[in-house]
Amino acid sequence: MTQKNNPQISISEQVLNELRNQIAAGLLKDGTQLPTEAELAKQFNVSRASVREAIKTLNYLGIVESCTSRGTRITSKSRLIEKVASWTAVLGCEDIRDAFVLGTALDTQVTIIVAERLNHDRGEYSDFCAEIVQILAKMAVSSIQKDLPEFRSGFSAFFRSLYDFSQNTIFISLNECIDSLIAERVCAAYYTTGTMLEAVQYYNSAWNAISSYNTSEGIAAFQNYGAFAYDIMARYEGLADKAGAGASDLHSEPSDSAET
C-alpha cells in the first residue's frame, strides 16, 4: 500500500480509502463478497486489526453489510455513497483543511433547515433537542477530563444528529464522508492544542442560535467555528512538522508499526 508510511493517516484509514477507491472504480461490485480479513491483510500488507477497523467504518457508512454466516457483502447503494464521496475529492478535500470550507457551507444550510423544522413545531421534536443537549454536555465533560475517545464520539454524534434531523439525504451522505475524512485528525488537533472545550463552546453557540430559531446567528456561529477549526489544524500540523514525522503520527496502531 503506497501510503503506508504517511504519518498523517492511520493504517486503518489508508485501508479504508483503498477499499472505497476500489468500490468507486467498480473493481469490487455491488452484491459481491468482500475478501476476508486475512486476504485483505495480505493484499495490503497490514494487520488484520487495521482491516477490521476499516470494514467497521464501511459498515457504518452503509457501503458493506457484515453477517457472521455469510461474510461481508458490498451493498447495492455503495456506488451512490461512493459517488457522493467523490464529490468531496472534486471539491479539493484531499487537503483536510479544505474539508472545513465544504463542511462550513453544508453546516450553514443544515442550520436553516433544522431551525425551520424546530420553529414549525418544537414540541414534536423535544427528544431531538434533549439529545443534542446531552451530547454537548458529555462533550464538555470529556473536554475537561481530556478524554479524547469520548470527545471524538461526541464530535461525530453532534453533527450526525443535526444532519439526520435535516432529512436531506445528500447532506447526510456528504457529512458522513467528511466525518470519515477529518474527525479523527481534527479531534486529535483539539486535544493536542488544548482547545477541546473551546470547540464545544462553538457548538453550544451554534445550537443555542438554532434552538432559538435564529438562523443568522446560527450561520455566523458555524462560520466562526469553521475559521477556528482551520486555524487549529494549521497549528497542529505545524507542531507535527516540528516534532518530526515519527512523533506526528498520533493515530498509527502500535501493532502495525512492525508490519512487513
C-alpha positions in Angstrom: 0.0 0.0 0.0 1.7 3.1 -1.2 0.6 5.4 1.6 1.5 3.1 4.4 4.3 5.3 5.7 2.3 8.5 5.6 2.4 9.8 9.2 -0.7 11.9 8.8 -3.0 9.0 8.0 -3.6 5.9 10.2 -3.1 2.4 8.7 -6.8 1.6 9.0 -7.8 4.8 7.3 -5.5 4.0 4.4 -7.1 0.6 4.0 -10.5 2.3 4.2 -9.6 4.7 1.4 -8.2 2.0 -0.8 -11.3 -0.2 -0.4 -13.5 2.8 -1.2 -11.5 3.6 -4.3 -11.8 0.0 -5.5 -15.6 0.1 -4.9 -15.9 3.5 -6.6 -13.9 2.2 -9.6 -16.1 -0.9 -9.9 -13.3 -3.3 -9.1 -15.5 -4.5 -6.3 -19.0 -5.0 -7.5 -22.3 -4.4 -5.7 -23.7 -7.6 -4.1 -20.4 -9.4 -4.2 -18.5 -10.7 -1.2 -15.6 -8.6 0.2 -12.4 -10.6 0.6 -11.8 -12.0 4.0 -9.9 -10.1 6.7 -6.9 -12.4 6.2 -6.9 -11.9 2.4 -7.2 -8.1 2.7 -4.4 -8.0 5.3 -2.1 -10.0 3.0 -3.1 -7.9 0.0 -2.4 -4.5 1.7 0.5 -5.9 3.8 -1.1 -4.7 7.1 -2.5 -6.3 10.2 -6.0 -7.8 10.4 -6.8 -5.3 13.1 -6.3 -2.5 10.6 -8.6 -4.3 8.1 -11.2 -4.9 10.7 -11.3 -1.3 11.7 -11.7 -0.2 8.0 -14.5 -2.7 7.5 -16.3 -1.5 10.6 -16.3 2.1 9.1 -17.6 0.7 5.8 -20.4 -0.9 7.7 -21.2 2.3 9.5 -21.3 4.2 6.2 -23.7 1.6 4.7 -21.2 0.6 2.0 -21.0 -3.0 3.2 -23.0 -5.4 5.3 -21.4 -8.0 7.6 -23.0 -11.2 8.5 -21.4 -13.9 10.7 -22.6 -16.8 8.5 -22.1 -15.1 5.1 -19.2 -12.8 5.5 -19.2 -9.2 4.3 -21.2 -8.1 1.2 -21.0 -4.9 -0.7 -24.4 -3.2 -0.6 -26.4 -2.1 -3.6 -26.2 1.5 -2.5 -22.4 1.5 -2.2 -21.9 3.1 -5.6 -24.2 6.0 -4.8 -22.4 6.6 -1.5 -19.0 6.5 -3.2 -20.2 8.8 -5.9 -21.2 11.3 -3.2 -17.8 10.7 -1.6 -16.1 11.5 -4.9 -17.7 15.0 -4.8 -15.5 15.8 -1.8 -12.4 14.9 -3.7 -13.5 17.1 -6.7 -14.1 19.9 -4.3 -10.5 19.6 -3.0 -11.0 17.7 0.2 -7.8 15.7 -0.2 -6.4 18.6 1.9 -8.1 18.2 5.3 -8.3 22.0 5.9 -10.2 22.3 2.6 -12.8 20.0 4.0 -13.7 22.7 6.6 -14.7 25.0 3.7 -17.1 22.5 2.4 -18.2 21.5 5.8 -19.0 25.0 6.8 -21.0 25.6 3.7 -23.1 22.5 4.5 -23.4 23.4 8.2 -25.0 26.8 7.3 -27.6 25.1 5.1 -28.4 22.5 7.7 -28.7 25.3 10.2 -31.5 26.9 8.2 -33.3 23.5 7.7 -33.1 22.5 11.4 -34.2 25.9 12.7 -37.2 26.0 10.4 -38.3 22.5 11.4 -38.0 23.3 15.1 -39.8 26.6 14.6 -42.6 24.7 12.9 -43.3 22.5 15.9 -40.7 22.5 18.7 -42.8 20.3 21.0 -42.8 17.5 18.4 -39.0 17.4 18.5 -38.3 17.7 22.2 -36.5 14.3 22.2 -34.1 15.6 19.4 -33.4 18.8 21.4 -32.7 16.8 24.6 -30.4 14.5 22.6 -28.3 17.5 21.3 -28.1 19.0 24.8 -27.0 15.7 26.2 -24.3 15.2 23.5 -22.9 18.7 24.2 -22.9 18.2 27.9 -20.9 14.9 27.5 -18.5 16.7 25.2 -17.9 19.4 27.8 -17.1 16.8 30.4 -14.8 14.8 28.1 -13.0 18.1 27.2 -12.4 18.9 30.9 -11.3 15.3 31.6 -9.2 15.2 28.4 -10.9 12.1 27.3 -10.1 12.0 23.5 -12.1 8.9 22.6 -15.3 10.2 24.3 -14.8 13.6 22.7 -14.3 12.0 19.3 -17.5 10.1 19.7 -19.4 13.2 20.7 -18.0 15.2 17.8 -19.4 12.8 15.2 -22.7 12.4 17.2 -23.3 16.1 17.3 -23.0 16.7 13.6 -24.7 13.4 12.7 -27.7 14.3 14.8 -28.1 17.7 13.2 -27.7 16.4 9.7 -30.1 13.4 10.3 -32.7 15.9 11.5 -32.4 17.9 8.3 -33.7 14.8 6.4 -31.6 15.8 3.4 -30.1 12.6 2.2 -27.4 14.3 0.1 -26.3 16.4 3.0 -26.4 13.4 5.3 -24.1 11.4 2.9 -21.7 14.3 2.5 -21.5 14.7 6.3 -20.6 11.0 6.6 -17.9 11.4 4.0 -16.4 14.5 5.6 -16.6 12.9 9.1 -14.7 9.8 7.8 -12.1 12.2 6.3 -11.5 14.6 9.2 -13.0 13.6 12.5 -10.0 11.5 13.8 -7.4 14.1 13.0 -9.4 17.3 13.9 -10.2 15.8 17.3 -6.6 14.9 17.9 -5.7 18.5 16.9 -8.1 19.9 19.5 -6.6 17.5 22.1 -3.0 18.3 21.3 -3.6 22.1 21.2 -5.7 22.1 24.4 -8.8 23.6 22.6 -11.4 20.8 23.1 -13.5 22.9 25.4 -13.2 25.9 23.1 -14.6 23.8 20.2 -17.5 22.7 22.4 -18.3 26.4 23.1 -18.6 27.0 19.4 -21.0 24.0 19.1 -23.1 25.4 22.0 -23.3 28.8 20.4 -24.5 27.3 17.2 -27.1 25.1 18.9 -28.3 28.0 21.1 -29.0 30.0 18.0 -30.6 27.2 16.1 -32.8 26.2 19.0 -33.9 29.9 19.3 -34.8 29.8 15.5 -32.1 32.5 14.9 -30.7 31.3 11.6 -28.4 34.3 11.1 -26.7 33.8 14.4 -26.5 30.0 13.8 -24.9 30.6 10.4 -22.4 33.0 11.9 -21.6 30.6 14.7 -20.7 27.8 12.3 -18.7 30.2 10.0 -16.7 31.3 13.1 -16.3 27.6 14.0 -15.0 26.8 10.5 -12.4 29.5 10.8 -11.4 28.3 14.3 -11.1 24.7 13.2 -9.0 25.7 10.1 -6.6 27.7 12.3 -6.3 24.9 14.9 -5.4 22.4 12.1 -2.7 24.7 10.9 -1.3 24.9 14.4 -1.5 21.2 14.8 0.3 20.5 11.5 3.0 23.0 12.5 3.6 21.2 15.8 3.7 17.9 14.0 6.3 19.2 11.5 8.5 20.4 14.3 8.2 17.2 16.2 9.2 15.1 13.2 7.4 12.5 11.2 7.6 9.8 13.8 6.2 11.9 16.7 3.4 13.4 14.5 1.8 10.0 13.8 -0.7 10.2 16.6 -3.1 7.7 15.1 -1.0 4.7 13.9 -1.6 1.5 15.7 1.4 0.2 17.6 0.8 -3.3 16.2 1.0 -2.0 12.6 4.5 -0.5 13.1 6.0 -3.9 12.9 4.2 -5.0 9.8 6.2 -6.2 6.8 
